[in-house]
Amino acid sequence: MHTKWKNSSVGKLFLALGINLVILALTQIFATSYFALYDDVVMNDIAAGYYGEDFSQYLVFPNIIYGFILKFLYSLSHAVNFYGIVQFVLAFFCFWMVSYVFLERYSYVMGTVLSALNGVLFSYFAFISLQFTQLAAICCATGGIVFFYGLKARKTYLQLAGIFQIMAGYWIRDDVFWSTLPFLLILLLRYCLEEGFFKKEHWYKRQRRLFLSSFTLIFCLLLSHFIDYKVYEAKDWKEYTEYNICRASILDYELPEYKENEEFYKSIGFSENDVKMLANWNYADNDKYTIENLKKISRYNDSKRKLHLDLKIIQEIGAKIIESGDGFFCVYFAMALSAIALIGLKGYRKWYVVLMWGAVVAEYWYLLCNGRIPQRTYFAIWFMSTIMLLTLLLDNMLTGKKSALIWGTGFLLAATICCFVQYPVINKQQTATNYLEEQERCERLLNDIAKASDNLYLIDCRSIDLPREVFYVLKGSASNYVPLGGWICPTPMYQQILYNYDVENPVRALAKSRENLYYVTQHGNGTVEILTKYLQENYRKKIKAKLVDTCYNYEVYCFTVK
């Protein structure tokens, strides 16, 4: 009876569940889970109804369906941080399904070891340093593995689980889905070759499952895209979407230096200080930073962006990867697995490795052409590559003394990598802890500001661009303060807060010395000087900043005429 239970799918499912519960528990005991970037913090606040009077599905970057799911959950209880919980649940489900596939495909010992290794290597990205782009990568990559194993094993529930994971990744960040698509197509090619897709005998009958599953996935993708498009087609959101695309094409990449491009900036009426304001994300002045001006900068930036792939650029890419610490070991691990595969695999299977690296090079080329290679962007590439290589090796190198030697070397390399990356991860965790202490002071400040409901506070973007603990529950609402820029500006919900105080342009209102209007910035970051100079150049030459209060390492200013 015990053996029957142990070898059953249900038994393996529960074992996989137990392994990942232990991994999750260890991450929560020895680390603090936090949102790595402020983007997640803002989307959490939007969904929770922090900006405005009601919960909102308009999270800007994720698909509107994901927003509706969060809106529904927050409508059940405002006292629970569902944004963080949903991320945890999705990441845990992905790890659980992959562990189950490992146990189904391989022996209990091998499956358990692989699940533990997967937890050690990647639980940091899933359960500690949370970021929605990374989560989308985890969903798409693991979904591909689960989906194609379900096809091979003819298990419908695994196919559905894989489709759900891929769809979740698409809902969270569609750009990541497109980044992983070349690798999913390589997995499809592998499945077709190994399952005799091109044989004529009983062709449709044998491949009916593949067609039905693929049709279901494609239909869900198209339907999700259509719903998202129709909802954001509303006039106010359509204008914002156009603005945000221009904003992202400038600030998410490299902003042209003023001195090197002075003639162009002068042609659109920008001074050097105007460019500094834009670089600091404080661009809420909709008279200066209009869609037309942002489009001109974007087009100019595209015309200036030329790709010269020389040794210096390759060194810069390598430096960025190594500096990321936790991202470096993903690259190193993929390279180690590739070396093992090229040595140990026979015949056409080696071409899978070549195709995978071709996809990696092609995606890096695309990112270089667009001038952008942040860690969260290339994580999808390397995580997908690692999962693909691992399953490829396991499926073809499990027998014989040579395989044992190669696998022993591989696990030794993995252990070395884990030790190598331990210090950067711990160092990042300590840095995040320091940021979380600053974020706690910032939250106390915002709670105090919220009590002064007669006043409107404009907050420097860089002063609140901090991570936050995943399960932190907000108090009150941002009904009387907004950032002086950031991608939430100028969303309709942002504009509504301004309209409640009869403000159309917050920067112009500062220049008019409104009595109930204040600027908040972190002590010593120099943005108040940049803002003062901006107001003097564009509005009133004799205006100056006056410090009216200090609180929790933050300063509150009003602007008066000299």
RASUL-V946690 format. One record per run of one state. SS is the DSSP state (@ for helix, = for strand, . for the rest). FROM is the first residue (numbers start at 1). TO is the last residue. Records with the same first field share a line. If there is no record, write none. Layout:
# RASUL-V946690
SS->FROM-TO + FROM-TO
This chain:
# RASUL-V946690
.->1-1 + 8-8 + 31-33 + 36-37 + 48-63 + 77-81 + 106-107 + 131-131 + 154-155 + 173-173 + 195-202 + 232-234 + 252-258 + 268-271 + 280-290 + 305-310 + 324-327 + 345-346 + 370-374 + 397-400 + 452-455 + 460-460 + 465-467 + 470-480 + 484-491 + 501-505 + 512-516 + 523-526 + 539-542 + 552-553 + 562-562
@->2-7 + 9-30 + 38-47 + 64-76 + 82-105 + 108-128 + 132-153 + 156-172 + 174-194 + 203-231 + 235-251 + 259-267 + 272-279 + 291-304 + 311-323 + 328-344 + 347-369 + 375-396 + 401-451 + 461-464 + 492-500 + 506-511 + 527-538
=->34-35 + 129-130 + 456-459 + 468-469 + 481-483 + 517-522 + 543-551 + 554-561
